[in-house]
Amino acid sequence: MDLWVKILIGISIPFFALVAVVVYRLLTLQKSLGKTKYLTLDPSVIHALVTRVSKEYAEDLDLKAALDLLIEVLIDNVSFTAASFLIPVTENSSDFNFKSHLVYEVPEAYVKGNIDVLKKYVEEHMEVSVENINREVEGGPINSSSNVQALSRVILPIEVGLLRGALCITSRKRDHFSEQLTEDLKELIHSVSECLELLWGVARRERRKFKAMVDSMRDGVFMVDEEYRFLIANPALKDMLGLYSSESVNVVRVSSFFSRHLSFEDLVSEVFVMGKTKKIEHLELEDKIYTLTVIPVKVKNVVSAVVCLLEDQTKDAELEEMRRDFSAMIIHELRSPLSVIRGTSDFLLKESANMDDSQEMTFMEQIKESSTKLLALVNNLLDSAKIESGKIELSKKMTDLAKLIKSEVEYYAYSARQKKINLKSDVEVGLAEVNVDSEKIQQVLNNLISNALKYTPDGGEIVVGALHTGDTVRLYVSDTGRGIADENKDQIFDKYKRVEGGSLTSDGEKSTGLGLAISKGIVEAHEGKIWVEDNEPKGSRFIVELPA
Amino acid sequence: MKKILIIEDDQSLYNVYSAELKLRGYEVEHEADGMKAMAKIEDYKPDLILLDIILPGRNGLEILEEMFSRDEFEDMKVIMVTNYGNDSNVKKALELGAIDYVLKYNIVPSELSARVAEALGESEDTPVKITS
């Protein structure tokens, strides 16, 4: 839901900004109006108009609606026969909207004449060719028997930042537009345009910010109006639908994308009718799992559009599955030593009379061994939980790594000899002490060396080394085991990722994979790095890099 | 003497299960490697098999499937002995032909030998406590 808070803030900020600008603009406008002497238009009319235009315009950035409003005001205050405008449908389009407000009954030729005059003006001044005109006429009505003619006219450019069309006011009277009235009209349009320009500028900037935010989202975001027109469609959505960024999203594309699970049109119309958010989870589409949320966008309590959010939750689902597998594995690993402890102790209690001493000793030992395993596993789980919640605490002190490595190698010497593995150390002479939590670094070395012992076949070699490189110290443990495939080199440090075939050691012993995840947590808490490389000529080399 | 084959990779568990079963008068053999399990079954011809699921090399359910696909093992008695108690594993093992399914952490050796006796049709002679 965070996202929607963001979007709502994104939408409301431009509105607040617009209101602020409008108030400021009105104050300055009032001042300038005070200086200008209007003969035919009362300053309060302009004031009221600008207020209305600002308010309405702020809501839907619609030049056509703003012009309609302007003409309405003109009709109430100035006498004329028709006021018409011609503006492009969208910026740089060759399709234009023509609208004429007729105050009196006129013949078709009157309207036609207005269109021609405006078309000529626009083509000349805007340097475009007007190809299609959507015509709209209000008032009048048009009456073919009327013989009214446009005997005087004034053409006013509509400039909001740049030329965006023209307004033509005509009268059936000759010499209707005095020089003063023409000036007043120009001044009026100019004031309104200036206000619109400011509003437009702010709105555009805010829109750009909003678009940048929506475009950078990894979830698909789109907005649809009641006629299934796509008002917003971000690149992530196009990507999900398999479209190129230059292609446009339409309802057919989206409907067919969802068609296996739902009717997109029905869903959208339901949200329009009910005005409530709908969320549809676990949509399996083209090997991915999505959640679709459809949110009504209300303007004055009426749903004017719906915003849809399409979240790709494949990764979350995969992670969830890995967590489940991990839990199942841990449960199994906890039950194994418990089964031995419980079974063996029960047997000893019941049957010790039927056993010789050496058999009894074997059973006692296997109870001890299993409880040690269990303890180690529980400790690992606790460590890993600490690391995951970021609660790992280090008690650093200056540590002699050469000494630490020596004692580790001695500790594992017996196990190595049993497997006929040559375990040796290779520490750079004169290696300076480093400030680390020595117990935790020892735990890392324990993990790495015991892993190396597990995965290295009899007769192999394990080297534990340390050296300076620049301002870091590198510890490494190399082995002559079977090595780690490139695609698994990162995954083995992730406790939830099971590496195929990787959980069985050379002697068939099972591994939880917790050791490496813990080691990574410890090393990263030291602001160091841990990774694995191929060892030459064979096996793996685990490298720990710590700040010196 | 009835012959029991324990297919189990945990040496400690094998130790205690085999000690219990030998005390009850069974002959017991062991196999820890999933890959060698079929050969061992053919070779030893046990009366009953205690079969683990997670095994090195080969999964216990795969072994079960292969064995029951062969006519000569049609009547083999198999008890699954595992720590994986999920419903789908239990269902699958019983569908494939296992006669019982026990959880290691939930059963002590004396209970296991009782289940073995029951499976071999000897339970009336040796009354023992049966766990659920």
Contacts between the chains, C-beta under 8 A, distances in Angstrom:
chain1	res1	chain2	res2	distance
A	328	B	84	7.8
A	328	B	86	7.6
A	332	B	54	7.1
A	332	B	83	5.2
A	332	B	84	6.3
A	335	B	83	4.2
A	335	B	103	7.9
A	335	B	104	6.8
A	335	B	105	4.2
A	336	B	10	6.3
A	336	B	83	6.0
A	336	B	104	7.6
A	338	B	105	5.2
A	339	B	10	7.9
A	339	B	13	6.3
A	339	B	83	6.3
A	339	B	104	3.7
A	339	B	105	4.5
A	340	B	10	6.9
A	340	B	12	4.4
A	340	B	13	5.7
A	340	B	16	7.3
A	342	B	105	6.7
A	342	B	108	6.5
A	343	B	13	6.6
A	343	B	16	5.1
A	343	B	17	7.4
A	343	B	104	7.2
A	343	B	107	7.6
A	343	B	108	5.6
A	343	B	109	5.4
A	344	B	12	6.9
A	344	B	15	7.8
A	344	B	16	4.7
A	346	B	108	3.8
A	346	B	109	6.5
A	346	B	110	7.0
A	347	B	16	5.1
A	347	B	19	6.6
A	347	B	20	5.9
A	347	B	108	7.1
A	347	B	109	4.6
A	347	B	110	7.5
A	350	B	110	6.1
A	351	B	19	7.5
A	351	B	20	7.4
A	351	B	23	6.3
A	354	B	23	5.9
A	355	B	19	7.7
A	359	B	19	7.0
A	362	B	15	6.5
A	363	B	15	7.1
A	363	B	16	6.7
A	363	B	19	7.8
A	366	B	12	4.1
A	366	B	15	6.3
A	366	B	16	7.5
A	369	B	12	7.1
A	370	B	12	6.3
A	504	B	56	6.0
A	508	B	9	6.4
A	508	B	32	7.5
A	508	B	33	7.9
A	508	B	56	4.2
A	510	B	54	7.9
